Structures are given as structure tokens and as C-alpha cells.
Amino acid sequence: GISGLGNEAVTISDTELASSVLNTLDGNTSGAVNAATVTTLTGTAAAANTAYASSGITGLGNEAVTLSDTSLASTVLNTLDGNTSGTVNAATITTLTGLAADVNVAYVANIAGTLTGLGDESVTISDTTIGAHVLNTLNGYTSGVVNASSVLTLNGTYSDVNASYAGNNSSTISGLGNEAVTLSDLSISATNLSSIDALTSGTVTSSA
């Protein structure tokens, strides 16, 4: 019932807007969509990132974002955090996935306050080789279980590796027990070496 539209600029007046609605509007016109009035974007991180990546949308970059995702890749969350100077509310997330280093970046942002709502989600990492101190740092950031079943090689000092296995034994970390272990200590007691050997069916290699 309406004709002649499709190439005009659009200036919206919304202050809170679903990212999916903004993306639909952007797709409806070849003109620029001015979203400078928006103070809060809502919806999935993927939809929000699409809005930020669009050359057809202007005025974004300082709004708060309230996510609806329950499971999210840490790289997607970190990209979103970098797209706005506003706070990203990630309280709906129950599972984070990805490399441990990327997940740790998200938790550091949560501590800094650019992300909020993290701290009790389960984490599934995709690392095959990981430093025990990185795994332990991640374990300390969340009260949820860190699934480390992808890990084939665990590296680090006896103290760090032992702490990772302690986490596995207390069920704050899961999936360890068959990985190779490379200990970096220049000196280690036979007792400590044997204790690590008993914690995994994989090969234990020591630098000592």
C-alpha cells in the first residue's frame, strides 16, 4: 500500500531498541539510519554486533547493551564489549565457550565494569594445550564448572598443575585425567612428580 520508499535516510527517536529491529530497518533502506538517540540496545550479541558493523547505521558507540543470550562464545562477547563504551549486561549468560585466554578477557572486563553480570556461569574451553596458571585463573573467575575435556596437554609448574587437578577433584574443573603433562620446574621432588603421575593417565614430562 506504500510505494517509493527504499533509499531515504532515517533518523529514529528510540532510546531503547532491539538490535534485530534496528538491523531490519537498516536493511529496508539504502540510506543512512541515524541511531544517535539510542541509549540501550537489547537482544543477542550477534544482532548487536551486526548493528555495530553496519556502515548504514550511524550514531552508535556509547550505548548500554542488555543481552538475551544464555550461551555465548567469548570472542563474540569481547567484540561487543569493544564496540561500545557503554556497559554490556551479560547476566543472562549461563555458559561461556572458547579459548581460556578469550574467556579470561571477558572476566577481566567484568571486573573493570565494562561488562557486568558474569561470575557464576559454566565455561567450556576449546584449548588442546593450556598453561595450568591460565586454567586456574579462569577457575577463579567463576563459581560455575570449567569443562576442560578438550585439553590434551597441561603445562606449568608443579604447584600450578597440582592446583588444576585439585580443582578437578573438587568439581570446579571437569574433564582432566588423561592429558599429557609437562612440568617446567627446574627442580622437583620424586614425591611430587609421582603425585602428578598418579593424577593423569597421560605421560608426565619434567624439565628437572
Disulfide bonds with the S-S distance in Angstrom:
none
